[in-house]
Amino acid sequence: MKAMILAAGRGERMRPLTDHTPKPLLPVAGKTIIEHTINQLVAAGFDDIIINHAHLGQQIADHLGDGSRYGASIRYSPEGEQGLETAGGIINALPLLGGDVFLVVNGDIATDFPYAELKNRTVDLAHLVLVDNPAHHPQGDFGMYNTGYVNGTGPELWTFSGIGLYRAELFSNIPVGSSKLGPLLRQAITAQRVSGQKFAGFWMDIGTPERLQELDFLLTTGTQHH
């Protein structure tokens, strides 16, 4: 199964750190953010990796190269300066991802999620990993039926972790160009074609310089195994 890392975001909330460096290349605990994710994916058996990029994106390709030093094959899906949003980025990369099920991981999360357990999972249109709501997103995104299907409303909503499995068919009728993933997912959820799981381990959205510092501290001190 192929994996895609979403690395095209501009990182506005990370400025001025991202004025000259794309967010995935910001250093944390001796490596760039994206290298932590690549190492985790390779360790879990995902060594065929596609990375999209936009603003300052050539720096990402120059830094990571063909992936051989990580034990991976890395290919790139450039989106120009503006980027194509999440769904648009995935659609643009479909020729590299193939026509079946693939894993997509946000390029700005840190987690100890066991990616290997997603390799053999049966997927209808999508499978989402949900986590407890962080302080900056208390309202959550999705709920889950006890059948393991995701719903869009409910007494308890959790936050989408940025880790998901998708079948290419989910994107089949969407033209190439900028488009968001949320509306597509909500359509598929309404049709009860999206499964989910709740992950209770370490997860963090590295959205601000403060959270980058916090993560650096956690990883450097070993408070968080990563």
N, C-alpha and C positions, 0 to 999 in steps of 0.2 A: 504494500500500500504506500502511495506517495504522500508526502507531507508538504504543506505550504505554510510558510511563515509570512504573516502580513507585516510589511515593513515600510509601507508607503505613507504613513501618517506624517504630518508636518511637525507634530510635537509642540504646538503653540504654547501649551501650559508649561513647557520645559524651557521656554526662552529665559535668558539669553543663551542657555547651553546649546540649544539647537539652531542657533543662527548660522553656525558654520559646520556643525556636525549633525548628521541625521541621528534621531533619537536611538535607534538600535545600536549605534556605535558608541554610545555613552558608556564609560567604564564603571563597572561595579565589581568590587572584590577581585581586582586583578584581571578581569576579562571584560569584553564588551557585553552589553545586555543580550545581544542576539547570539553570541557564542555560548552563553550558558544554555540557551534553548536548543541550539544545534547539538551540543554535547548530550543533552538529555534525550533528544529524539534519536540520535545514533545509538545511544546505550539501550534504547527501547526497541531497536530494530528498524527504525525509520531512517534509511540512509539515502533515499532518493528524495531530495528536498528542492522545492521551488521557492524562490523569494521574490516578492514584488517590491518595487521601489519607485519613488517619485522624487521629491525635493532632496537635492544633494545625493541622490541614490547611487550615482556611480562610485561614490566613496565606499558604499557597502560592498559592491562587486569587487572593487580594488582590494579591499581589506580581506574579504573571505576567499576570493579566488574560486577555483573549481571545487573546493570542499575537500580535496584529497587529504589535507593535513588534519581534518576532523574525522576521517574515515567515511566521508559522505561524497555523493555526487550532487553538486549544487548548480542549479540553473536559475536564470533571472528572467523576470517579467517586468520590463521597464514600462512606466506609465506616463512619462513626460513630467513636466514640472508640477502640474496640479494634482495628479493622482485621480483615481476613479471611484473612490469610496470602496467599502468592503465587498459588496456583491460585484460591482464593476471590476474590481481587481481580480476576483476569482474568475469571472467570465473571461477576462482578458488572458488569464493563464490556463484556461481549459485545454488549449492545444498541448500544453506541457503536462497537465494533470491527468489527461486521459478520460475515458468515458465511464468510469466506474465510481467507486467510493474512495474518497481521499480525506485526509486529516488536515484541518486548518487551525493554526495557532496564532493568536495575536502576538506581535513582536514586542509588546511592551508589558508583558506579565512575567511574574516570577512565581514559581510554584514547585512543589515536589510531587505533583500529580503523576501517577504511574502510567505513562503513555502506552506502555506495552499492552495494557489490558484493553486498549481500543482496537488492536490489530485484527482480532477475529470476531468483532461484534457485528451482528446482523443489523443492517440499517435500511429503513424504508427511504424517506427523503433526507432525513437529518437526524443526528443524535447529538444532544447538547450536554455539556458538563456544567452544572450549576453549583454555586458556592454561597456561603452565608453573605448577607449584604454588608459591604464595607461602610464605614462611617460616611463616606462621601457619596454613597448611592443607597440610602436607607430604604427607598421604595421598592427595590428589586426589579426584575424583568419578567420572569415566568414562574408559574406554579407547576405542580406535577401531580397527576392522578396516581393512586396507588398501583395502577396497572403499569406504571413506568412511562406513560405518555405525558408529554409536556402540554400544559394549557396556558392561555394568555391571561387568565384572571383566576382568582381563587383566594381563599382566606390567607394563604401564606405564599408570598412571592420571593424567589431567590434571584441572585444576580447571575447573569450569563458570564461564564469565566473567560470567554474568548477562546475556548477549546471546543471544537465541534467536528463531527464527521458529516460529510455531505455527499449525496449522490449527484452526479453531474446533471441528472434529469431535473433537479430543483431549479437549475438555471437555464433550462432548454429554450424557453420562449422569450428570453430577455435580450434585447439588442446590446451589442457592444457599446460601452459608454459608461458614464458615471451613474451608479445606482447603489442604493443602500440595501444591506442585508435584512434589517429588521422587518420591513413590510413583506418580503418574500417568506421569511420564517413564519410570520404571523398567519399568512395564507395557508401554509403547509400545516401549521398547528391547528387551525380551524378545521382542516380536513383530517385531523388526528393521524398525521403521518410523520410526526416528530417524537422520537423517544428521548429520554433524558436520564441522567443520574446525578445524585448529589455527592459532592466531594467535600469532605470535612477537614482535609489536611491544610498545609500552608498554601496560601494563594495571595497575590498582591498585584494590584494594577499600579505600574510604575509611572504614574501620570504627572507627577510634579517633582521639582528638585528636592523637596523635603522627603518625599517617599523614596527617591533614589538614594538619598543619604541614609535613610532608615534601613533600606535593604542592604546597603554596603556594610552598615554596622552589624546587621543580623548575620550576614554571610561571613564577614571577617572574624567575628567573635565566635562563630560556630553556634550561635544561638539557634540558627535555623539550618538544618541539614538540607543541602541543595545539590 
